[in-house]
């Protein structure tokens, strides 16, 4: 059960095929779920842990997100980036070598508090790969991830932790399955491959204010004899064994959908200020409210995720993975304003990201849940170091990412920043005349995910089931958490 959504709308459409209806019926099931009173102050959730994946869909420009600021590399950056280069005096310094895009100002306090860290030049790899190996291997070699620089394929590589873009499952889904979580990955960003398991798919929720359930068939609807008859018939059909395993799985999914929607429907539908809302969450997101609800797409998703974490006694389980998605990062054109590279569409996207993520972290701090939650980013790919002729950037490979939360060893950078030389050792070509600055990753998705999943509770054997290519990256775990 899920709601349709659109990246360009502040609050996407919330109904589809009558599975989600604008009725008050599901709210009547709230009495079966129990109040949320007292949950906000529960310290750490008695072993509860949550991972929150934020996909920067389309491929965020990691070089302008985390630009260099030391003299030598800033000069290289500015010379190649040209009109896209951020003025040095506008970059927010993190340390002596690296800074943040000024639109990310809301995240600076978390760097200073040791809760925010960065990971440089991470991306899909089958095994460690040098430029010489990349150029000498034949086309289609399994040592090179398949179909690089394609949105759909490279995102599949990221979400699966695989070097094969035909892989169906995601590393978030496989981890959930191995830990036996009551819920699959809970997604506010659509049915992403990241949360797909061998059997289950993500639980896709609508935003606050939407009704999560089957119109006319929920407990509050059954006072109507016709609705009661329909529900009785449906329950009877779903209880019958089938001759085909796929049919059994299908009917089980339907049964589970009713159980889950009846359990969490009122929590999903709750809005700021109502009986099931939390002042700790509402206060954290209040600066982003428009007409009483979060006013941007990502803020609306993270607000709902914060509610699910606060309502963990209802949602069930001591481990939960969440997925959110911010779109529109495919900035081939007009990435910056031509008179000010600190403004424009990329700056607007980064500000939306930073403001929403900061509000989410404030909510976790307010709830006393900061030590139980890590949020992290992923994206299709990075973008070319060399701009194109349209004040934009094109598809690349390795990228820079963020990790935020109380368990993060923050105020630090991890990984190796690429050498900012077109045709240099980190580029996919050694010919400066052809080079665009598509960085070969120096850290794999497997290594990045390993640190997150180790904190989450997977043991070594489980880790290899989720991330089979991890055997190709022996050595110490990256210590960002």
C-alpha positions, 0 to 999 in steps of 0.5 A: 500500500502506498501513495503516489508521489512527485518530486516537484510537488511540496506534498505529492498526490496521496491517493491511488486506486482506492487503497489510500482514501481521503476518509476519516475511517482509518483514524478510528483504528487508532484506539487499537494502537495505543497512545504515543504518550511517553515515547518521546522521552524513551532513552535510546529505545532500549536497543533500538537502531535505525538507518535512514538512507537519503538518495540524492536522485539524479546524481549530486555534484559532490565537488561543489558540495564539498569543494577543496579550500587549500591553496593548491587544490582550490586553484586547480578546482577554480581553473577547471570549474570556471563559471561553476567554481564557488568563490573561496570566501563563500565556502564554509570551511570544515578543516584546513583542506575542505569546505561546504557549499554555503547552501549547507550552512544548516549542517555546520553545527553538527560538524562542530558537534562531532555528529556529521562526517563526510566520505570522499570518492565513494562509488560502485566497485567490484574490486579496487581499480586503478586507472591502468586496470580500468583502461586495459580491461576488455569491455564487459569485464566483471571487474568493472561495474556494468553500464556505468554513467547510466542513471538507472544502472548505476543507481541499481549498483549503489542500491544493491551493493553489487557490480551487476546492475541486473541484481534485483535485491537491495542491501537495505532489504537484504540486511532487514531480512537477515535481521528478521525485522518485523517490517521491511525497509520503510520508504517515503521515497517510492518502491526503491530497489534499495529496500527489496528483499528476496520475498518482501518489498519496501513498505511505502508510506504516504505523507502526514495527513494521508489515509493509509489503508483500503477505503471501505475495508478498514475497521472504522468502515465496517459498521456499514453492512455492505463494507462488512460483507466485502471485508468478510469475503476478502478475508475468506479469500486471503485465508485459502491456501493456493496451489501456486507458491507465488499466489500464496505469497501474493495473498500473504502480502495482502493479509500483511498489508491490512495488518500493517495499515490497521496498526500504523494507519493513525500514526501515518495520518497524524499531522502536527498538533493532533493527538498523535503528534509529538511536540519534540518533532513538530518544534524541530520541523516548525521552521519548514512548515507551510500551512501547518505541514512540512513545506518541501518534499524531503522535509515531508519525508523526514518528518514522517520518518521521525514520527515512525522512529518516535512511534517505534512501539507501534511500528514494531522492531528494534531495528528499522531501515528507512528510505527517503528520496530528493530528486532533481539533481541531474543538473546538465543545464544551469546548475548555477546562476550565471552571475553568482555560482553560489545561487541557482538550482544546485544551491536550492537543492542543497539548501532543501537537503540541509534544512530538512536533514538539520530539522530531522537531527533536531527532532532526534536530539529532542526525542533523545534518539540521536544515539540510535539513528544514523542518516546517510546519503547515496546518489546515482553518481557524482558529476564531471569535474569539467563543466559542460557548455550549458553551465551544468555538469554531466554523469560521472562515477565516484562521489562525496557523501554525508553521514549524520547522527550521534553514533557518527565519529564526526567532525572528520573526513574519510576516504581519499579526495580525488586528484583534481587533474583532468586525465590524472590518476583518478580519471577514467581516461589518461588523455587530458584532451578527452578527460572530463573528470569522472573519478574512479572511486577509491572507496566502494559502496561495499565498504561504506555500507559495511560500516553502517551495517556493522553498527546496525548489528550484522555479523561478519557472515551476514555481511558477506551475504548482503555485500558479497564483493566485500571479500575483495576489499580486505582491511580495516573497517572505515571508522566513521561509526 
